[in-house]
Amino acid sequence: MNMKKTPYNKRKIEKLVRELIVQLGENPDREGLLGTPKRMADMYEEIFAGYCMNSELEISFSEESDSIIAKDIQFYSMCEHHMLPFFGKIHIAYTPSGKVFGISKLARLVEKYSKRLQIQERLTKEIADEIMKMGVKGVTVIAEGEHLCMKMRGVRNNSTIITIANRGLVDQNDARAHLLALIYDSKPKIHPV
């Protein structure tokens, strides 16, 4: 994936982090905190790199296939409500229209949308929408996420959040059930045609 010029001003971020340390009641000149503003500015550049990624999702190989499934694509993102991490895995199943994506492109697409301030519902939708724009017959995107904003604060709940986006052919119940069964390793029900 090509990268656009970074919109970050790392110097400003370092100053803001230093001020945050002061406002938390700490000494930013203490040995353990001396390099923290720079480390955080470097970290933010990496974990928010999705803002700089151009989309290069292309259907590039002529090939017929009923369905293609990429399971367990790991993602890490930052909740836009509390700026705490959420992470997990994404499954992508799509029905091509005579051409297929290079497999690594799907993982890069997940990275493009997850490496930004995000909510899981929008992350799932954005990935499905971009794949659908490429002319596939249908796509299902399933995201399974663990949210530190739920585990560390507030309700302190350990649940996994699952979001699903269906587009195109997979909006039909039979197709959706079949793909879910394939993704979750259950035996799919085969209906006579």
N, C-alpha and C positions, 0 to 999 in steps of 0.2 A: 504494500500500500504506500503510495506516495505521501509525503508529509508536506503540509503547507507551512509557511513561516509561523513560528510560535507566537501567540498573542501575549505571552507571559513577560512580565517585567520582574525578573528574579530579584533584583535589588529591592524593589518595593515589597515583594513578598517577604524577604528577609527582615525588613524593617517592621512590617506588620506582625510577624511571628515574634520578633524581639519585644514589641509592645504587648503582645498577648502574654508572654512570659511574665512581664512586669505586672500586668493587670491580674494575673493569677496569684501574685504575691511571692514570686520567685525572683532570684537574682540572675539575670541573663549573663552576667560575667562570672558566674560560678563555673568551675572547671568542667563539670558534666554538661553544662548548657551552652558553653562558649560556641560550639559549632552547630548547635541545633537549628538556628534560623537558616543557615545555608543548607544543611541537610534536608530540612523540610521544603525549601524552595526547589531543590533538586528532585525530591520525591514527588512534589506536586507536578512538576514538568513531566515526569514519567507516568504517574497514575491518571493524569488528565490529558494524556496524549491523543485521545479520541477527537478532541476539538481540532486537531491539526491533521487528521487523516483524511485524505481524499478517498472517495469510493472508487475501487477498481473492479468491482464485481462485474464480471462479464461472462456470458455464456460462450465458452470457447471451444468445446469439443463436440463434434457431431456424433451423437450416440443415442440410440433408443433404449429407454428403460421405463418400467412402470413407476417405480419409486426409488428414491435415493435417500438414505438416512445417515446423517452424521450425529452420532451419539456422544454424550459426555464431553462436550467442548467446555473446558473450564473458563469461568469468567470471574473477574474481581471488579467491583464498582464502588462508588461512594454515594450513599443516600443523600439526596439533596435537602432533606429536612433536618438532619442532624450532623451531616458531614462525617458519618461513621461508615465503615465498610459494610457491604453486603457481597456475598460471593456464592458460588455454586457451580452448576453445570447447565448447559443449554443443549437441547436436542433439536435438530432441524431435519424435517422430512419434506421432500418436494417431489412433485411429478413434473419431469421435464417435458419440453415441447420440441423434441428432436435434437436438442443440444443440452450439454451438461456443464456445470461449473467445475473448475479445478478445485479439488477438495480443500486445499489450504485457504482458498478465498473465503470459505464459510467461516473458518476460525478468525480470519482477519476482519470479517464483517462484524462478528461478535465483539472483537476487541475495539473496533471503531466506535460502537455505541455504548460499550460498557465502561470505557476509560473516559468518563465525564461525570459530572453531577447528574444523578439519574434516579428514577424509580423503576422498580422491576416491571411494572405493568407497561410503561412506555418503552423500556428496553426490548421487551418481547414483541411489541407492536412494530417498532421501527425496523427490527430485523426482518420480520415477515413482510412488511410493506416494501422494503428495498428488494427483497428476492422476488416478490410478485411483479414489481416494475420491470423485471428482466424478461418477462414473457413466459414464465413457467405456467403450467396448467393449474397448479395448486401448491400450497405450502402450509405446513404446521410448524410452529416454533413453540417449544415448551421450555420454560426457565424454572429451575428449582433453586431457590435461594435461601441462605441463612443470613439474617440481618442482625448485626451487632447492636443496632439501635433498639432492638427488641430484647436482646440477650443481656446487655450491660446496664440498661436503664429502663425506666417506666415499668411495664408489666413483667419484665424479665422472663419472657416466654421463649422456650427452646424450639418452637415449631419451625418447619420448613414451609416456605411460601412457594406455591406453584402457580404460574401464570401461563396461559395458552392463547396463542393467536392462530386462527385458521383463516386461510384465504383461498379463493377459487374452488376447485373441485372438492377439497377436503371440508367444505362447508356442509357436504352431505353426510348424514349420520353414519352410514355404512363405511364410507371412506375414512372418516375420522376415527371410528372404532378400530378399523383395521390398522391404521398407522399407530395409534396408541398401543395396540397389542404388540406391534413389531418393536416399538421403542422400549417398551417395558418387558420384553422377552416372554410375553404370554403367547399362547397359541392363538393366532388369529382365526376368527370364524370365516370360513370360505363359503361364500354364497354362490350358488350356481348362476351362471350368466344366461 
